[in-house]
Amino acid sequence: MARKPKRDLTVEEQLARGPLDLPFLMLVLLLLGIGLIMMFSASYATAYYTDGDPLVYISRQALFGAVGVVGMFVVSKINYQTFRWMSMPALIGSIVLLVLVFTPLGVTHNQARRWLKLGIEFQPSEFAKIAVILFFAARLSKRDTEKRKRYKNRTFTGRMLNRLERVGFLELVPYGAILLLVAALMLKQPHMSGTILVLAGGASVLFAAGIHWGWFVAGITGVGGLLWIVITLTPYMTNRINLWLDPWSQRQGLGYQTVQSLIAIGSGGMLGRGLGNSIQKMLYIPEPENDFVFPIVVEELGFVGGLVVLVLFALLILRGYWLALNARDKFGALTIVGIITLLAVQVFLNIGVVTNLIPNTGISLPFFSYGGTALMIQLGEMGMVLSISRQIPPPKHD
């Protein structure tokens, strides 16, 4: 019986099978490996004294990490153009999940209703961040080919609409409406850090797409003013600002975690106490495996170890932006910009909180903090970047 001839691959299929960007992949895996080791070290005492099993946190996190790595490679093999048509359903689905948080399916922890219980417990905001980026990238990638709308100048309304169209205001209306809707749902939880991340991710895509910088100045001013009003009128936010200004005044109260974080960082010295030898993780810092894992890193590995971790994050971020500059098309470039900016802002906010540079926002450190679904989503986002890297045109040789 004659063997059926193999089908020739299309150009799109050939492009999607290009090589992964190895520097980016190695940096992701290196940060993940260090993160798992440090999360295990930071969680050991808490797991032992509260659950009786010192491996309870690391066993779950390692499992989620392994699944996430497999998922990252699977996503990296998908032609990233698939993410373009997925962007609209993803955005609608994430908004629905954010609304469901306020139903009986929602879960409250520490006076914040940010979690959803659907078999497993997760934060819908994690999905909203990437959904906003994909939708914005998909829409704005067509920006250069779309014709400006023209209205009749014979009427006052038409003349006003034409002016607004010329300055780019009408173009921003749908994007602004989406950001305001998602931000309002997240502020109601309340989830200030998640709101900042969604705004930062969306704004980075808008900026990279060529939106005039003047709108960003106006947007930052407006959002800053709105956040200030929210902070001053919300006791939850006001208390966090007061704690940030003087955590030592409530050293044995609400400022306890920040104070212990600063003590851990300060006691690490240049080279640290040694891996596994942290004192602050012995039930001094509450939940050191979560948002405050970095102080344990510095206490055990010292200033040098903490600096190495930050340098690795910086290299990953710079490599990500390099991939964006060399992406095959605008959709790929905008998607990478949004994902990498999201990562960069999250790292900055976490380090800023644990060093008391900024008020406590309750944000995790990517690849390091405990949280299975968040880790898998982060690795999935890295898979998207790797998928786009497969189709970067090879350098031309003379």
Secondary structure, DSSP 8 states (H G I E B T S, - for coil): ----------HHHHHHTS---HHHHHHHHHHHHHHHHHHHHHHHHHHHHHHS-TTHHHHHHHHHHHHHHHHHHHHHTS-TTHHHHHHHHHHHHHHHHHHHTTSTTEEEETTEEEEEESSSEE-HHHHHHHHHHHHHHHHHTTGGGS------TTSHHHHHHHHHHHTTHHHHHHHHHHHHHHHHHHHTTT-HHHHHHHHHHHHHHHHHTT--HHHHHHHHHHHHHHHHHHHHH-HHHHHHHHHHH-GGGGTTTTTHHHHHHHHHHHHTTTT-S-TT--STTTTTSSSTTTTTHHHHHHHHHHHHHHHHHHHHHHHHHHHHHHHHHT-SSHHHHHHHHHHHHHHHHHHHHHHHHHTTSS-------TTTSS-HHHHHHHHHHHHHHHHHHTTS------
